[in-house]
Structure formats: C-alpha cells, structure tokens
Amino acid sequence: MTAVDFYQRAAIVCRSIPRGKVATYGQIALLCGCPRNSRQVGYGLNRNLLGDVPAHRVVNARGILSGAAAFDTYDMQMRLLEMEGVAAVRIRGGWQVDLKKDGWKHTMEDAENFRSRFLALGI
C-alpha cells in the first residue's frame, strides 16, 4: 500500500466517526489495516493530506486533544467537540475527553465494511 492509499483510507475512516464521538489516531490506523501507523494518521491530519474530514474528533490514546496546534485557536478543537456534546476537562497535559463515554466503539462489522470498501476502491 502506498502512502497515498493510506491517506485515502484514513480519510474514509475519519469521515465515518459519528458526530458526538471521538476516535484515536491508533484506532484510525487499525481500521485502515495498518495498526502501527498512528503517527502517520497524525501527520496526514496535520498536513491536510486527508482533505475535508472532522479532524476535531481525533484524539490521542489517552483522550488528550493533541492536535490543537493544527486549529486556528488553541481551544477550537475543544469547542467543536463541546458543540457536539463531548465534554473536555482541563488537565496538566491539555484538554482530555472521556474515551469510555465518548469514544467511538466501532464494531467488527465496521472494520469488515471498511476493508471491503478499500478493496472495491483499489486502495
């Protein structure tokens, strides 16, 4: 798989994150078929290689809003999430969401559907 294929896959997965839920970089990489590529997801989001996706719904493995630097203001990601009903609390490392409550619980069926879609698109 090429890097372009990976970013196309990541864009499809990111667009599938439900409103009012968050996903981790690792979760997106896993659903793309590349479980060790969480940093590549972050790079793609930071460099706008995924196109128009709800990037505010992507957080790190601890639920911390680590992509805040990519937004217009330091608190924009938090504000966008709050508009969707996802609460973020201030901690020493930044803003954090409750992954148990607000994390996207994708299913095996979701993963299989992504795989089928990727195969159909040749990516």
LOZA-836584 format. One record per residue (C-alpha): x, y, z; residue in three letters; residue number from 1. Coordinates in Angstrom, 1 decimal. Each point is the difference from the previous one (the first is absolute). Layout:
REM residues N
<r><east>X</east><north>Y</north><up>Z</up><aa>ALA</aa><i>NUM</i></r>
...
END
This chain:
REM residues 123
<r><east>0.0</east><north>0.0</north><up>0.0</up><aa>MET</aa><i>1</i></r>
<r><east>1.3</east><north>3.4</north><up>-0.9</up><aa>THR</aa><i>2</i></r>
<r><east>-0.1</east><north>3.1</north><up>2.3</up><aa>ALA</aa><i>3</i></r>
<r><east>-2.7</east><north>1.5</north><up>-2.2</up><aa>VAL</aa><i>4</i></r>
<r><east>-2.1</east><north>-3.2</north><up>0.4</up><aa>ASP</aa><i>5</i></r>
<r><east>0.4</east><north>0.3</north><up>3.8</up><aa>PHE</aa><i>6</i></r>
<r><east>-1.1</east><north>3.6</north><up>0.1</up><aa>TYR</aa><i>7</i></r>
<r><east>-3.0</east><north>-0.8</north><up>-2.2</up><aa>GLN</aa><i>8</i></r>
<r><east>-0.9</east><north>-2.8</north><up>2.4</up><aa>ARG</aa><i>9</i></r>
<r><east>0.5</east><north>2.2</north><up>3.0</up><aa>ALA</aa><i>10</i></r>
<r><east>-2.3</east><north>2.7</north><up>-1.5</up><aa>ALA</aa><i>11</i></r>
<r><east>-2.8</east><north>-2.5</north><up>-0.5</up><aa>ILE</aa><i>12</i></r>
<r><east>0.4</east><north>-1.2</north><up>3.6</up><aa>VAL</aa><i>13</i></r>
<r><east>0.1</east><north>3.5</north><up>1.4</up><aa>CYS</aa><i>14</i></r>
<r><east>-3.1</east><north>1.0</north><up>-1.9</up><aa>ARG</aa><i>15</i></r>
<r><east>-1.7</east><north>-3.0</north><up>1.6</up><aa>SER</aa><i>16</i></r>
<r><east>0.6</east><north>1.1</north><up>3.6</up><aa>ILE</aa><i>17</i></r>
<r><east>-3.5</east><north>0.7</north><up>1.4</up><aa>PRO</aa><i>18</i></r>
<r><east>-1.0</east><north>3.5</north><up>1.1</up><aa>ARG</aa><i>19</i></r>
<r><east>0.4</east><north>0.2</north><up>3.8</up><aa>GLY</aa><i>20</i></r>
<r><east>2.8</east><north>-2.6</north><up>0.1</up><aa>LYS</aa><i>21</i></r>
<r><east>3.7</east><north>0.0</north><up>-0.2</up><aa>VAL</aa><i>22</i></r>
<r><east>2.5</east><north>-2.5</north><up>-1.4</up><aa>ALA</aa><i>23</i></r>
<r><east>3.7</east><north>-0.4</north><up>0.7</up><aa>THR</aa><i>24</i></r>
<r><east>2.9</east><north>0.2</north><up>-2.5</up><aa>TYR</aa><i>25</i></r>
<r><east>0.7</east><north>-3.7</north><up>0.6</up><aa>GLY</aa><i>26</i></r>
<r><east>-3.6</east><north>-1.0</north><up>-0.5</up><aa>GLN</aa><i>27</i></r>
<r><east>-0.1</east><north>1.7</north><up>-3.4</up><aa>ILE</aa><i>28</i></r>
<r><east>3.3</east><north>-1.7</north><up>-1.0</up><aa>ALA</aa><i>29</i></r>
<r><east>-1.4</east><north>-3.3</north><up>1.1</up><aa>LEU</aa><i>30</i></r>
<r><east>-3.2</east><north>0.4</north><up>-2.1</up><aa>LEU</aa><i>31</i></r>
<r><east>2.3</east><north>1.0</north><up>-2.9</up><aa>CYS</aa><i>32</i></r>
<r><east>1.7</east><north>-3.4</north><up>0.3</up><aa>GLY</aa><i>33</i></r>
<r><east>3.2</east><north>1.5</north><up>1.3</up><aa>CYS</aa><i>34</i></r>
<r><east>-0.1</east><north>-0.2</north><up>3.9</up><aa>PRO</aa><i>35</i></r>
<r><east>3.5</east><north>1.3</north><up>0.4</up><aa>ARG</aa><i>36</i></r>
<r><east>-0.6</east><north>3.2</north><up>-2.0</up><aa>ASN</aa><i>37</i></r>
<r><east>-1.6</east><north>2.3</north><up>2.6</up><aa>SER</aa><i>38</i></r>
<r><east>2.7</east><north>2.6</north><up>-0.6</up><aa>ARG</aa><i>39</i></r>
<r><east>-0.7</east><north>0.0</north><up>-3.7</up><aa>GLN</aa><i>40</i></r>
<r><east>-3.7</east><north>0.8</north><up>0.8</up><aa>VAL</aa><i>41</i></r>
<r><east>1.1</east><north>3.0</north><up>2.0</up><aa>GLY</aa><i>42</i></r>
<r><east>2.4</east><north>1.1</north><up>-2.7</up><aa>TYR</aa><i>43</i></r>
<r><east>-2.8</east><north>-0.3</north><up>-2.6</up><aa>GLY</aa><i>44</i></r>
<r><east>-2.3</east><north>2.0</north><up>2.1</up><aa>LEU</aa><i>45</i></r>
<r><east>2.6</east><north>2.7</north><up>0.8</up><aa>ASN</aa><i>46</i></r>
<r><east>1.0</east><north>0.4</north><up>-3.7</up><aa>ARG</aa><i>47</i></r>
<r><east>-3.6</east><north>-0.1</north><up>-1.2</up><aa>ASN</aa><i>48</i></r>
<r><east>0.7</east><north>-3.1</north><up>-2.1</up><aa>LEU</aa><i>49</i></r>
<r><east>-3.4</east><north>-1.5</north><up>0.9</up><aa>LEU</aa><i>50</i></r>
<r><east>-2.0</east><north>2.8</north><up>-1.5</up><aa>GLY</aa><i>51</i></r>
<r><east>-3.2</east><north>1.2</north><up>1.7</up><aa>ASP</aa><i>52</i></r>
<r><east>-0.4</east><north>-2.2</north><up>3.0</up><aa>VAL</aa><i>53</i></r>
<r><east>-1.3</east><north>0.6</north><up>3.5</up><aa>PRO</aa><i>54</i></r>
<r><east>3.5</east><north>0.2</north><up>1.5</up><aa>ALA</aa><i>55</i></r>
<r><east>-1.3</east><north>1.4</north><up>3.3</up><aa>HIS</aa><i>56</i></r>
<r><east>-1.3</east><north>-3.5</north><up>0.7</up><aa>ARG</aa><i>57</i></r>
<r><east>3.5</east><north>-1.6</north><up>0.1</up><aa>VAL</aa><i>58</i></r>
<r><east>1.8</east><north>-0.2</north><up>3.3</up><aa>VAL</aa><i>59</i></r>
<r><east>3.0</east><north>-1.8</north><up>1.4</up><aa>ASN</aa><i>60</i></r>
<r><east>-0.1</east><north>-3.4</north><up>1.7</up><aa>ALA</aa><i>61</i></r>
<r><east>-0.6</east><north>1.7</north><up>3.4</up><aa>ARG</aa><i>62</i></r>
<r><east>-2.8</east><north>2.2</north><up>-1.3</up><aa>GLY</aa><i>63</i></r>
<r><east>2.1</east><north>3.1</north><up>0.0</up><aa>ILE</aa><i>64</i></r>
<r><east>-0.7</east><north>2.6</north><up>-2.8</up><aa>LEU</aa><i>65</i></r>
<r><east>3.5</east><north>-0.2</north><up>-1.3</up><aa>SER</aa><i>66</i></r>
<r><east>-0.8</east><north>1.5</north><up>-3.4</up><aa>GLY</aa><i>67</i></r>
<r><east>-0.9</east><north>3.5</north><up>1.4</up><aa>ALA</aa><i>68</i></r>
<r><east>3.0</east><north>1.6</north><up>-1.7</up><aa>ALA</aa><i>69</i></r>
<r><east>-1.5</east><north>-0.7</north><up>-3.4</up><aa>ALA</aa><i>70</i></r>
<r><east>-3.1</east><north>2.0</north><up>0.7</up><aa>PHE</aa><i>71</i></r>
<r><east>-0.4</east><north>3.8</north><up>-0.2</up><aa>ASP</aa><i>72</i></r>
<r><east>-0.1</east><north>0.4</north><up>3.7</up><aa>THR</aa><i>73</i></r>
<r><east>1.3</east><north>-2.1</north><up>2.9</up><aa>TYR</aa><i>74</i></r>
<r><east>-3.5</east><north>-0.8</north><up>1.2</up><aa>ASP</aa><i>75</i></r>
<r><east>-1.8</east><north>-0.4</north><up>-3.3</up><aa>MET</aa><i>76</i></r>
<r><east>0.1</east><north>-3.9</north><up>0.0</up><aa>GLN</aa><i>77</i></r>
<r><east>-1.4</east><north>0.0</north><up>3.5</up><aa>MET</aa><i>78</i></r>
<r><east>-2.8</east><north>2.5</north><up>-0.9</up><aa>ARG</aa><i>79</i></r>
<r><east>-0.9</east><north>-2.0</north><up>-3.2</up><aa>LEU</aa><i>80</i></r>
<r><east>-0.3</east><north>-3.2</north><up>2.1</up><aa>LEU</aa><i>81</i></r>
<r><east>-2.0</east><north>1.8</north><up>2.7</up><aa>GLU</aa><i>82</i></r>
<r><east>-2.5</east><north>1.1</north><up>-2.7</up><aa>MET</aa><i>83</i></r>
<r><east>-0.5</east><north>-3.7</north><up>-0.8</up><aa>GLU</aa><i>84</i></r>
<r><east>-0.5</east><north>-0.9</north><up>3.7</up><aa>GLY</aa><i>85</i></r>
<r><east>3.4</east><north>-1.3</north><up>0.7</up><aa>VAL</aa><i>86</i></r>
<r><east>1.4</east><north>1.5</north><up>3.2</up><aa>ALA</aa><i>87</i></r>
<r><east>3.7</east><north>0.7</north><up>0.4</up><aa>ALA</aa><i>88</i></r>
<r><east>1.6</east><north>0.7</north><up>3.4</up><aa>VAL</aa><i>89</i></r>
<r><east>3.2</east><north>1.9</north><up>0.6</up><aa>ARG</aa><i>90</i></r>
<r><east>2.8</east><north>-2.1</north><up>1.3</up><aa>ILE</aa><i>91</i></r>
<r><east>3.7</east><north>0.7</north><up>0.3</up><aa>ARG</aa><i>92</i></r>
<r><east>0.7</east><north>-1.2</north><up>-3.5</up><aa>GLY</aa><i>93</i></r>
<r><east>-2.8</east><north>1.9</north><up>-1.7</up><aa>GLY</aa><i>94</i></r>
<r><east>-3.6</east><north>-0.8</north><up>-0.7</up><aa>TRP</aa><i>95</i></r>
<r><east>-1.3</east><north>-3.6</north><up>0.5</up><aa>GLN</aa><i>96</i></r>
<r><east>-3.1</east><north>-1.8</north><up>-1.0</up><aa>VAL</aa><i>97</i></r>
<r><east>-1.4</east><north>-3.2</north><up>1.6</up><aa>ASP</aa><i>98</i></r>
<r><east>0.7</east><north>-2.7</north><up>-2.5</up><aa>LEU</aa><i>99</i></r>
<r><east>-2.2</east><north>-2.5</north><up>1.9</up><aa>LYS</aa><i>100</i></r>
<r><east>-3.0</east><north>2.3</north><up>-0.3</up><aa>LYS</aa><i>101</i></r>
<r><east>0.7</east><north>1.8</north><up>-3.3</up><aa>ASP</aa><i>102</i></r>
<r><east>2.3</east><north>-2.3</north><up>-1.9</up><aa>GLY</aa><i>103</i></r>
<r><east>-1.3</east><north>-1.5</north><up>-3.2</up><aa>TRP</aa><i>104</i></r>
<r><east>-0.7</east><north>-3.7</north><up>0.6</up><aa>LYS</aa><i>105</i></r>
<r><east>0.5</east><north>-1.3</north><up>-3.5</up><aa>HIS</aa><i>106</i></r>
<r><east>-1.1</east><north>-3.6</north><up>-0.7</up><aa>THR</aa><i>107</i></r>
<r><east>1.6</east><north>-2.9</north><up>-1.9</up><aa>MET</aa><i>108</i></r>
<r><east>-2.7</east><north>0.6</north><up>-2.6</up><aa>GLU</aa><i>109</i></r>
<r><east>1.2</east><north>3.6</north><up>-0.4</up><aa>ASP</aa><i>110</i></r>
<r><east>3.6</east><north>-1.3</north><up>-0.5</up><aa>ALA</aa><i>111</i></r>
<r><east>-1.2</east><north>-2.5</north><up>-2.6</up><aa>GLU</aa><i>112</i></r>
<r><east>-2.0</east><north>2.6</north><up>-1.8</up><aa>ASN</aa><i>113</i></r>
<r><east>3.1</east><north>2.3</north><up>-0.1</up><aa>PHE</aa><i>114</i></r>
<r><east>2.1</east><north>-2.9</north><up>-1.4</up><aa>ARG</aa><i>115</i></r>
<r><east>-2.6</east><north>-0.7</north><up>-2.7</up><aa>SER</aa><i>116</i></r>
<r><east>-0.2</east><north>3.6</north><up>-0.9</up><aa>ARG</aa><i>117</i></r>
<r><east>3.8</east><north>0.4</north><up>-0.2</up><aa>PHE</aa><i>118</i></r>
<r><east>0.2</east><north>-3.1</north><up>-2.3</up><aa>LEU</aa><i>119</i></r>
<r><east>-2.8</east><north>1.3</north><up>-2.2</up><aa>ALA</aa><i>120</i></r>
<r><east>1.8</east><north>3.3</north><up>-0.4</up><aa>LEU</aa><i>121</i></r>
<r><east>3.4</east><north>-1.7</north><up>-0.6</up><aa>GLY</aa><i>122</i></r>
<r><east>1.6</east><north>1.7</north><up>3.0</up><aa>ILE</aa><i>123</i></r>
END
